[in-house]
Amino acid sequence: MSDSLNCPHCSRSLVHSEIPEYQRCSDSCDRDAEFETKRKDRNYKSECLSNHHYGPAKHFMKTIGVEVSGTYDGVLYWMCPDCEGKWHRWPEGSAYHEAAKEYVDGNQ
């Protein structure tokens, strides 16, 4: 997402409500190692993977990830729900940044 917790256009906060603690991983949680173990052993049960879905994040975000069918299978760019301002997800110079340009710059 964006490096900021605020919209780069209207400056409003993109932080939303708090994620319930029981759904967060603790700072000591190693999701990647847990996932790899689970992937290798189908019978492996991990309280962390089965109960925690949001990693160490403490709040939901209001940012809208926009997918453009036929361009990229996933979020191509971000949009603010308050002002509908759009900004790039991908770094300048990448093919996906170029693909998103027409949408972010308002030509679409």
Buried (B, 14 or more C-beta within 10 A) or exposed (E): EBEEEEBBBEEBEBBEEEBEEEEBBEEEBEBEEBEEEBEEEEEEEBEBBEEBEEEEEEBEBBBBEBEBEEEBEEBBBBBBEBEEBBBBBBEEEEEBBEBBBEBBEEEE
